[in-house]
Amino acid sequence: MTKTKKEAMDQVEANALMSWKIAAQNAIRDLAGNNKEFVADDVWGLLQRRGVPAPREPRALGPMMKLAAVAGVIEWTGVHKQSRQSLNHQRPVVIWKSHIYRAKPVPKATVTVKRGGFLSWVKAIFTGRDRVIA
């Protein structure tokens, strides 16, 4: 049976450790807050500098980028550039545009989701808000 792209992304996300997902979401949010644009290579680099072990399946970053886009933190530009990672053999990777870029870093907020479900939780993580009330 052939899987759809969504089914494959859902499976990859489900198999990633929650600790890795949170670290990836934090890295995406931090990059988006400090850069007008970035690529997945930048996320992998930041995770590596922070000492976060890579997931068993590297495609797990795709669903995290999609969640950030759904949360309104980043936007797919449709523009590509060559990957810097040797593992990718210089294949094109998409450039993501930040919707939360700020020239001056803001202190990181503690995220506590009061109510509102999963999407509100994701938005709270990516936006760094203290509370999300649906």
QUICORZI-V510438 format. One record per residue. N is the residue number from 0. RES is the residue in one letter. OMEGA is omega in radians with two decimals (999 if undefined). BURIAL is + if it has 9 or more other ideal C-beta (glycine too) atoms within 8 Angstrom, else -. D_FIRST is the distance of its C-alpha to the first C-alpha in Angstrom with 2 decimals. Layout:
n: (N | N)
res: (RES | RES)
omega: (OMEGA | OMEGA)
burial: (BURIAL | BURIAL)
d_first: (D_FIRST | D_FIRST)
//
This chain:
n: (0 | 1 | 2 | 3 | 4 | 5 | 6 | 7 | 8 | 9 | 10 | 11 | 12 | 13 | 14 | 15 | 16 | 17 | 18 | 19 | 20 | 21 | 22 | 23 | 24 | 25 | 26 | 27 | 28 | 29 | 30 | 31 | 32 | 33 | 34 | 35 | 36 | 37 | 38 | 39 | 40 | 41 | 42 | 43 | 44 | 45 | 46 | 47 | 48 | 49 | 50 | 51 | 52 | 53 | 54 | 55 | 56 | 57 | 58 | 59 | 60 | 61 | 62 | 63 | 64 | 65 | 66 | 67 | 68 | 69 | 70 | 71 | 72 | 73 | 74 | 75 | 76 | 77 | 78 | 79 | 80 | 81 | 82 | 83 | 84 | 85 | 86 | 87 | 88 | 89 | 90 | 91 | 92 | 93 | 94 | 95 | 96 | 97 | 98 | 99 | 100 | 101 | 102 | 103 | 104 | 105 | 106 | 107 | 108 | 109 | 110 | 111 | 112 | 113 | 114 | 115 | 116 | 117 | 118 | 119 | 120 | 121 | 122 | 123 | 124 | 125 | 126 | 127 | 128 | 129 | 130 | 131 | 132 | 133)
res: (M | T | K | T | K | K | E | A | M | D | Q | V | E | A | N | A | L | M | S | W | K | I | A | A | Q | N | A | I | R | D | L | A | G | N | N | K | E | F | V | A | D | D | V | W | G | L | L | Q | R | R | G | V | P | A | P | R | E | P | R | A | L | G | P | M | M | K | L | A | A | V | A | G | V | I | E | W | T | G | V | H | K | Q | S | R | Q | S | L | N | H | Q | R | P | V | V | I | W | K | S | H | I | Y | R | A | K | P | V | P | K | A | T | V | T | V | K | R | G | G | F | L | S | W | V | K | A | I | F | T | G | R | D | R | V | I | A)
omega: (3.14 | 3.13 | 3.01 | 3.12 | -3.14 | 3.12 | 3.13 | 3.13 | 3.11 | -3.13 | 3.13 | 3.13 | -3.11 | -3.10 | 3.13 | 3.11 | 3.14 | 3.13 | 3.11 | 3.14 | 3.13 | 3.11 | 3.13 | 3.12 | 3.10 | 3.14 | 3.12 | 3.14 | -3.13 | 3.10 | -3.14 | 3.13 | -3.04 | -3.11 | 3.08 | -3.14 | 3.07 | 3.12 | -3.14 | 3.09 | 3.14 | 3.11 | 3.13 | 3.13 | 3.13 | 3.09 | 3.13 | 3.12 | 3.12 | 3.10 | 3.14 | 3.13 | 3.14 | 3.09 | 3.11 | -3.10 | -3.10 | 3.12 | -3.14 | 3.14 | -3.14 | 3.11 | 3.12 | 3.10 | 3.13 | 3.09 | 3.11 | 3.11 | 3.11 | 3.14 | 3.12 | -3.12 | -3.13 | 3.14 | 3.07 | -3.08 | -3.05 | 3.11 | -3.11 | 2.98 | -3.10 | 3.10 | 3.07 | -3.10 | -3.13 | 3.12 | -3.11 | 3.12 | 3.09 | 3.09 | 3.13 | 3.03 | -3.06 | 3.03 | 3.13 | 3.12 | 3.14 | 3.01 | -3.12 | -3.12 | 3.05 | -3.08 | -3.11 | -3.14 | 3.09 | 3.12 | -3.12 | 3.14 | 3.02 | -3.09 | 3.00 | -3.12 | -3.11 | 3.06 | 3.07 | 3.04 | -3.02 | -3.10 | 3.08 | 3.10 | 3.13 | 3.12 | 3.13 | 3.14 | -3.07 | -3.11 | 3.13 | 3.12 | 3.14 | -3.09 | 3.02 | 3.13 | -3.08 | 999)
burial: (- | - | - | - | - | - | - | + | + | + | + | + | + | - | + | + | - | - | - | + | + | + | + | + | + | + | + | + | + | + | + | + | + | - | + | - | + | + | + | + | + | + | + | + | - | + | + | + | - | - | - | + | - | - | + | - | - | - | - | + | + | + | + | + | + | + | + | + | + | - | + | - | + | + | - | - | + | - | - | - | - | - | + | - | - | - | - | + | - | - | - | - | + | + | + | + | + | + | + | + | + | - | - | - | - | - | - | - | - | - | + | - | + | - | - | + | - | - | + | + | + | + | + | + | + | + | + | + | + | - | - | + | - | -)
d_first: (0.00 | 3.79 | 6.46 | 9.71 | 12.84 | 14.28 | 11.64 | 11.98 | 15.73 | 15.99 | 14.53 | 16.87 | 19.71 | 19.33 | 19.61 | 22.70 | 26.07 | 28.02 | 31.02 | 29.17 | 27.86 | 31.44 | 32.85 | 30.47 | 31.40 | 35.03 | 34.81 | 33.24 | 35.92 | 38.67 | 37.66 | 37.43 | 40.82 | 42.48 | 40.91 | 40.59 | 37.48 | 35.31 | 32.10 | 29.56 | 31.65 | 34.47 | 32.47 | 31.49 | 35.16 | 36.49 | 34.23 | 35.41 | 39.04 | 38.71 | 37.52 | 34.12 | 31.85 | 28.64 | 25.39 | 23.10 | 20.64 | 22.66 | 20.13 | 21.40 | 24.22 | 22.16 | 21.71 | 25.40 | 26.51 | 24.63 | 26.35 | 29.63 | 29.16 | 28.43 | 31.55 | 33.56 | 34.51 | 33.04 | 31.90 | 29.60 | 32.05 | 29.87 | 32.18 | 31.05 | 33.01 | 32.43 | 31.23 | 33.96 | 31.70 | 31.79 | 28.25 | 27.10 | 29.19 | 30.80 | 27.72 | 28.42 | 28.04 | 28.74 | 32.16 | 32.27 | 35.39 | 37.00 | 38.27 | 40.24 | 42.08 | 45.62 | 48.22 | 49.60 | 47.41 | 47.66 | 47.78 | 44.51 | 44.44 | 43.34 | 40.41 | 40.75 | 38.65 | 40.84 | 38.36 | 35.83 | 32.40 | 29.72 | 30.12 | 33.86 | 33.40 | 31.33 | 33.97 | 36.72 | 35.31 | 34.85 | 38.14 | 40.19 | 41.81 | 43.49 | 42.26 | 39.87 | 41.08 | 38.92)
//
